[in-house]
């Protein structure tokens, strides 16, 4: 390593690390230059030893708090003792490639930023006390998080603690129990009674949803007369609609909330359009609100119905004349009919917000596929509604007429029947090394799916068009909702200008994404099955580890039903 003197303090960190302007003391370089890497915060006049590559990226460093560096810190009004403590923590972190900014966090903050395993390792190296309160509190939060992912509201203590097996091994069990009880006694968020623990916040929201639905069932009034529905029924019954699709019209007679459910290809969107046409025959369209949980789903709904549609979040935060109006329990949404598409994706927290802002006498229709994945967040209110409300089930498969065996195999998954190769459907057992050859058949009509981000990252790195993070021709996906694009939009990079702005073609329109919004963009040659939910592609390739217990029938069903014309399912082994 060579020794360098810092001329200019480190700049703000990026994903490539922090930067500093230095000069080499061995005389090999006459002028100052900029280095970039996972280095500590440096100040003018400090001395540091570094190993650099040809592009002046820092490969490794050594920093000693000698008299010269202490003087430089004091000149910069930095406490040397505090700097040394943070420096020691960074030395623990940097071996794993974790940046300097994280090292500056408190032990409590580290647990909220890093994955628990990494944060806990750092904590133990710094504190070396398994029973230290900060660690125990973090374990409690981790257990609650893991338990919440199971979408249950309450647990026996032993079952609850079972979601974090390391607790007993680390010798913190008794301390954990004491702390857990204190947390439950002191914080309204947690409940603990008679050997049962629960998340109070989610329990209150789930209780509200249950009570709200029950109260709506008691406020029944006539939305449309039987004669009005019958007249419309007669006018459309010869237009190719199935009997089960027509039957849903009778759900408009009253204000009672109801559910419309069915698998892929059964015509749920056709039903939505029919319901809108029926209602707007007698009442103004302004009384109707179409919403969905994601930007992608709401836009697809708008395209298929020729009606405005919004995400639930956007619907609750209207923007008339540049001033936000928030729709809440005190300020209800001004609609008489609300149709909620892709309802199976809505978690408890979002459903709570929606029902709070919806007038009790407003007709709410929840539309979704009960066979698809559970919501990412806590709870599954759509599936609870199917037990409480009138349910219209659509079962006749309309896509099957396209002549593929994709949907038949998807239904076989649900019925736990064997999958069969056939028209548009191919299944094969392969070795992991075979994946590279298969993905080379990728084209613009293909979407690759895998349940795991690490495999998707490998595939994306393999298929991208150049060495940069994003290159012209790369397939990308937006991961945030803005005015210009939705979370889940997939497009192709068409241009990258000198200032870092990336132009992406999405559904035939070019969208500029500036350097400040680069984090809104990820490679999308391969994405997770969860990310693909609510979207379709002509050809879908699915990679799943053989005998993977985490891939249940709902996840597999969701993956298969994303394909319009061709589905390739590959189970792979690593042996």
NORRA-V66442 format. One record per backbone hydrogen bond with DSSP energy under -0.5 kcal/mol. NH is the residue of the N-H (numbers start at 1). CO is the residue of the C=O. E is the energy in kcal/mol with one decimal. If there is no record, write none. Layout:
BEGIN
nh=NH co=CO e=E
nh=NH co=CO e=E
END
This chain:
BEGIN
nh=2 co=50 e=-1.8
nh=4 co=48 e=-2.5
nh=5 co=23 e=-2.3
nh=6 co=46 e=-2.8
nh=7 co=21 e=-2.9
nh=8 co=21 e=-1.8
nh=10 co=42 e=-1.6
nh=11 co=19 e=-2.3
nh=14 co=17 e=-2.0
nh=17 co=14 e=-1.6
nh=18 co=37 e=-2.4
nh=20 co=35 e=-1.9
nh=21 co=8 e=-1.2
nh=22 co=20 e=-0.5
nh=22 co=33 e=-2.8
nh=23 co=5 e=-1.7
nh=25 co=3 e=-2.2
nh=27 co=24 e=-0.6
nh=33 co=22 e=-2.3
nh=35 co=20 e=-2.7
nh=36 co=56 e=-1.7
nh=37 co=18 e=-2.4
nh=39 co=37 e=-1.9
nh=45 co=6 e=-2.8
nh=46 co=43 e=-2.0
nh=48 co=4 e=-2.4
nh=49 co=62 e=-2.4
nh=50 co=2 e=-2.4
nh=51 co=60 e=-2.5
nh=52 co=50 e=-0.5
nh=53 co=57 e=-1.8
nh=56 co=53 e=-1.8
nh=58 co=36 e=-3.0
nh=59 co=51 e=-3.4
nh=59 co=57 e=-0.5
nh=60 co=51 e=-1.1
nh=62 co=49 e=-2.5
nh=66 co=64 e=-2.0
nh=70 co=66 e=-2.5
nh=71 co=67 e=-2.1
nh=72 co=68 e=-1.9
nh=73 co=69 e=-2.2
nh=74 co=70 e=-2.5
nh=75 co=71 e=-2.2
nh=76 co=72 e=-1.3
nh=77 co=74 e=-1.4
nh=78 co=73 e=-2.6
nh=83 co=79 e=-2.3
nh=84 co=80 e=-2.5
nh=85 co=81 e=-1.9
nh=86 co=82 e=-2.0
nh=87 co=83 e=-2.5
nh=88 co=84 e=-2.3
nh=89 co=85 e=-1.6
nh=90 co=86 e=-2.2
nh=91 co=87 e=-1.9
nh=92 co=88 e=-1.2
nh=93 co=89 e=-1.8
nh=94 co=90 e=-3.2
nh=95 co=91 e=-0.6
nh=96 co=93 e=-1.8
nh=97 co=94 e=-1.6
nh=98 co=93 e=-1.7
nh=102 co=99 e=-0.6
nh=103 co=99 e=-1.1
nh=104 co=100 e=-1.1
nh=105 co=102 e=-1.7
nh=110 co=106 e=-2.3
nh=111 co=107 e=-1.3
nh=112 co=108 e=-0.7
nh=112 co=109 e=-0.6
nh=113 co=109 e=-1.1
nh=113 co=110 e=-0.6
nh=114 co=110 e=-2.8
nh=119 co=115 e=-2.6
nh=120 co=116 e=-3.1
nh=121 co=117 e=-1.7
nh=122 co=118 e=-2.1
nh=123 co=119 e=-2.5
nh=124 co=120 e=-2.5
nh=125 co=121 e=-1.9
nh=126 co=122 e=-2.0
nh=127 co=123 e=-3.4
nh=128 co=123 e=-0.7
nh=128 co=124 e=-0.7
nh=132 co=129 e=-1.5
nh=135 co=132 e=-0.7
nh=136 co=132 e=-2.1
nh=137 co=133 e=-2.8
nh=138 co=134 e=-1.9
nh=139 co=135 e=-2.4
nh=140 co=136 e=-2.3
nh=141 co=137 e=-2.2
nh=142 co=138 e=-2.3
nh=143 co=139 e=-2.7
nh=144 co=140 e=-2.4
nh=145 co=141 e=-2.4
nh=146 co=142 e=-2.7
nh=147 co=143 e=-2.8
nh=148 co=144 e=-2.6
nh=149 co=145 e=-1.6
nh=150 co=146 e=-0.5
nh=150 co=147 e=-1.5
nh=151 co=148 e=-2.3
nh=152 co=147 e=-0.8
nh=155 co=197 e=-1.9
nh=157 co=195 e=-2.2
nh=160 co=156 e=-3.2
nh=161 co=157 e=-2.8
nh=162 co=158 e=-1.4
nh=163 co=160 e=-1.4
nh=164 co=161 e=-1.9
nh=167 co=164 e=-1.5
nh=169 co=165 e=-0.7
nh=170 co=166 e=-1.8
nh=171 co=168 e=-1.6
nh=172 co=167 e=-1.6
nh=176 co=172 e=-2.9
nh=177 co=173 e=-2.3
nh=178 co=174 e=-2.1
nh=179 co=175 e=-2.6
nh=180 co=176 e=-3.1
nh=181 co=177 e=-2.3
nh=182 co=178 e=-2.2
nh=183 co=179 e=-2.8
nh=184 co=180 e=-2.2
nh=185 co=181 e=-2.1
nh=186 co=182 e=-2.5
nh=187 co=183 e=-2.2
nh=190 co=187 e=-1.0
nh=191 co=198 e=-2.7
nh=193 co=196 e=-2.5
nh=196 co=193 e=-1.5
nh=197 co=155 e=-2.4
nh=198 co=191 e=-2.3
nh=199 co=153 e=-0.8
nh=200 co=189 e=-3.9
nh=200 co=198 e=-0.8
nh=201 co=189 e=-0.8
nh=203 co=199 e=-2.2
nh=204 co=200 e=-2.5
nh=205 co=201 e=-1.8
nh=206 co=202 e=-2.7
nh=207 co=203 e=-2.6
nh=208 co=204 e=-2.2
nh=209 co=205 e=-2.4
nh=210 co=206 e=-2.3
nh=211 co=207 e=-2.6
nh=212 co=208 e=-3.1
nh=213 co=209 e=-2.4
nh=214 co=210 e=-1.8
nh=215 co=211 e=-2.4
nh=216 co=212 e=-2.1
nh=217 co=213 e=-1.5
nh=218 co=214 e=-0.6
nh=218 co=215 e=-0.9
nh=219 co=216 e=-1.0
nh=223 co=221 e=-0.6
nh=223 co=253 e=-2.0
nh=224 co=253 e=-0.8
nh=229 co=225 e=-2.2
nh=230 co=226 e=-2.5
nh=231 co=227 e=-2.7
nh=232 co=228 e=-2.0
nh=233 co=229 e=-2.8
nh=234 co=230 e=-2.6
nh=235 co=231 e=-1.4
nh=236 co=232 e=-1.2
nh=236 co=233 e=-0.7
nh=237 co=233 e=-1.4
nh=239 co=236 e=-2.1
nh=241 co=236 e=-0.5
nh=246 co=242 e=-2.3
nh=247 co=243 e=-2.1
nh=248 co=244 e=-0.6
nh=248 co=245 e=-0.7
nh=249 co=246 e=-2.0
nh=250 co=247 e=-1.4
nh=251 co=248 e=-1.6
nh=252 co=249 e=-2.1
nh=253 co=250 e=-1.3
nh=255 co=221 e=-1.8
nh=258 co=364 e=-1.6
nh=259 co=390 e=-2.6
nh=260 co=366 e=-2.8
nh=261 co=392 e=-2.4
nh=262 co=368 e=-1.0
nh=263 co=394 e=-0.6
nh=266 co=263 e=-1.2
nh=271 co=267 e=-1.8
nh=272 co=268 e=-2.2
nh=273 co=269 e=-2.3
nh=274 co=270 e=-2.2
nh=275 co=271 e=-2.6
nh=276 co=272 e=-2.3
nh=277 co=273 e=-2.5
nh=278 co=274 e=-2.3
nh=279 co=275 e=-2.5
nh=280 co=276 e=-2.9
nh=281 co=277 e=-0.6
nh=281 co=278 e=-0.7
nh=282 co=279 e=-1.4
nh=283 co=279 e=-1.8
nh=287 co=284 e=-1.6
nh=288 co=285 e=-2.3
nh=289 co=337 e=-2.4
nh=290 co=308 e=-0.5
nh=291 co=339 e=-2.3
nh=292 co=310 e=-1.5
nh=293 co=341 e=-0.6
nh=296 co=487 e=-0.9
nh=298 co=294 e=-2.2
nh=299 co=295 e=-2.2
nh=300 co=296 e=-2.1
nh=301 co=297 e=-2.1
nh=302 co=298 e=-2.2
nh=303 co=299 e=-2.4
nh=304 co=300 e=-2.0
nh=305 co=301 e=-1.5
nh=306 co=302 e=-1.8
nh=307 co=302 e=-0.7
nh=310 co=290 e=-1.9
nh=312 co=292 e=-1.5
nh=315 co=311 e=-2.5
nh=316 co=312 e=-1.7
nh=317 co=314 e=-1.2
nh=318 co=325 e=-1.2
nh=322 co=319 e=-1.0
nh=323 co=320 e=-1.8
nh=325 co=318 e=-2.1
nh=327 co=316 e=-2.8
nh=327 co=325 e=-0.5
nh=328 co=326 e=-0.6
nh=328 co=331 e=-1.1
nh=333 co=357 e=-3.5
nh=335 co=333 e=-1.3
nh=336 co=287 e=-2.0
nh=337 co=287 e=-2.1
nh=338 co=363 e=-3.1
nh=339 co=289 e=-2.5
nh=340 co=338 e=-0.5
nh=340 co=365 e=-3.1
nh=341 co=291 e=-2.7
nh=341 co=339 e=-0.7
nh=343 co=367 e=-3.1
nh=345 co=342 e=-1.7
nh=346 co=343 e=-1.8
nh=348 co=378 e=-3.0
nh=351 co=347 e=-2.3
nh=352 co=348 e=-2.4
nh=353 co=349 e=-1.9
nh=354 co=350 e=-2.2
nh=355 co=351 e=-2.6
nh=356 co=352 e=-2.3
nh=357 co=353 e=-1.3
nh=358 co=355 e=-1.0
nh=359 co=357 e=-0.5
nh=362 co=359 e=-2.0
nh=363 co=336 e=-2.6
nh=364 co=362 e=-0.5
nh=365 co=338 e=-2.7
nh=366 co=258 e=-2.6
nh=366 co=364 e=-0.5
nh=367 co=340 e=-3.2
nh=367 co=365 e=-0.6
nh=368 co=260 e=-2.1
nh=370 co=368 e=-0.7
nh=372 co=369 e=-1.5
nh=383 co=380 e=-0.7
nh=384 co=380 e=-1.3
nh=385 co=381 e=-2.6
nh=386 co=382 e=-1.4
nh=387 co=384 e=-1.3
nh=388 co=384 e=-0.7
nh=388 co=385 e=-0.8
nh=389 co=385 e=-3.1
nh=390 co=257 e=-0.6
nh=392 co=259 e=-3.1
nh=393 co=391 e=-0.6
nh=394 co=261 e=-2.8
nh=395 co=393 e=-0.5
nh=398 co=265 e=-3.6
nh=398 co=396 e=-0.6
nh=399 co=265 e=-0.8
nh=401 co=398 e=-1.0
nh=402 co=399 e=-2.7
nh=403 co=400 e=-1.8
nh=405 co=423 e=-3.7
nh=409 co=405 e=-1.9
nh=410 co=406 e=-2.1
nh=411 co=407 e=-2.5
nh=412 co=408 e=-1.8
nh=413 co=409 e=-1.8
nh=414 co=410 e=-1.5
nh=415 co=411 e=-1.9
nh=416 co=413 e=-1.3
nh=417 co=412 e=-3.2
nh=422 co=425 e=-2.3
nh=425 co=422 e=-1.9
nh=426 co=567 e=-2.5
nh=428 co=569 e=-2.1
nh=430 co=428 e=-0.5
nh=430 co=571 e=-2.9
nh=432 co=573 e=-2.2
nh=434 co=431 e=-1.7
nh=435 co=432 e=-1.5
nh=438 co=434 e=-1.7
nh=439 co=435 e=-2.6
nh=440 co=436 e=-0.8
nh=441 co=438 e=-1.8
nh=442 co=439 e=-1.7
nh=446 co=443 e=-2.1
nh=447 co=539 e=-2.2
nh=448 co=525 e=-1.7
nh=449 co=541 e=-3.3
nh=450 co=527 e=-1.7
nh=451 co=543 e=-0.6
nh=456 co=452 e=-1.9
nh=457 co=453 e=-2.6
nh=458 co=454 e=-1.6
nh=459 co=455 e=-2.4
nh=460 co=456 e=-2.8
nh=461 co=457 e=-2.3
nh=462 co=458 e=-1.8
nh=463 co=459 e=-2.1
nh=464 co=460 e=-1.6
nh=473 co=493 e=-3.0
nh=474 co=471 e=-2.5
nh=476 co=474 e=-0.5
nh=476 co=491 e=-2.7
nh=477 co=522 e=-2.9
nh=478 co=489 e=-2.3
nh=479 co=520 e=-2.4
nh=482 co=480 e=-0.5
nh=482 co=485 e=-3.4
nh=488 co=478 e=-3.6
nh=489 co=486 e=-2.0
nh=491 co=476 e=-2.4
nh=492 co=505 e=-1.6
nh=493 co=474 e=-2.6
nh=494 co=503 e=-2.9
nh=495 co=503 e=-1.3
nh=497 co=501 e=-2.2
nh=500 co=497 e=-1.8
nh=502 co=513 e=-3.0
nh=503 co=495 e=-3.2
nh=504 co=502 e=-0.5
nh=504 co=511 e=-2.9
nh=505 co=492 e=-2.9
nh=506 co=504 e=-0.7
nh=506 co=509 e=-3.2
nh=509 co=506 e=-1.9
nh=511 co=504 e=-3.0
nh=513 co=502 e=-3.0
nh=514 co=512 e=-0.6
nh=517 co=514 e=-1.6
nh=518 co=515 e=-1.4
nh=520 co=517 e=-2.0
nh=521 co=518 e=-1.9
nh=522 co=477 e=-2.2
nh=524 co=475 e=-2.8
nh=527 co=448 e=-2.1
nh=532 co=528 e=-1.2
nh=533 co=529 e=-0.9
nh=533 co=530 e=-0.8
nh=535 co=532 e=-2.5
nh=537 co=562 e=-2.2
nh=539 co=445 e=-2.4
nh=540 co=566 e=-2.4
nh=541 co=447 e=-2.1
nh=542 co=568 e=-3.1
nh=543 co=449 e=-2.5
nh=544 co=542 e=-0.5
nh=544 co=570 e=-2.5
nh=546 co=572 e=-2.6
nh=548 co=545 e=-1.3
nh=549 co=547 e=-0.7
nh=551 co=548 e=-0.9
nh=552 co=550 e=-1.1
nh=556 co=552 e=-2.1
nh=557 co=553 e=-2.6
nh=558 co=554 e=-2.4
nh=559 co=555 e=-2.2
nh=560 co=556 e=-2.5
nh=561 co=557 e=-2.1
nh=562 co=559 e=-1.2
nh=563 co=560 e=-1.3
nh=564 co=537 e=-2.5
nh=565 co=538 e=-2.2
nh=566 co=538 e=-2.1
nh=567 co=424 e=-3.2
nh=568 co=540 e=-2.7
nh=569 co=426 e=-3.2
nh=569 co=567 e=-0.5
nh=570 co=542 e=-3.2
nh=570 co=568 e=-0.6
nh=571 co=428 e=-2.1
nh=571 co=569 e=-0.5
nh=572 co=544 e=-1.8
nh=572 co=570 e=-0.5
nh=573 co=430 e=-1.8
END
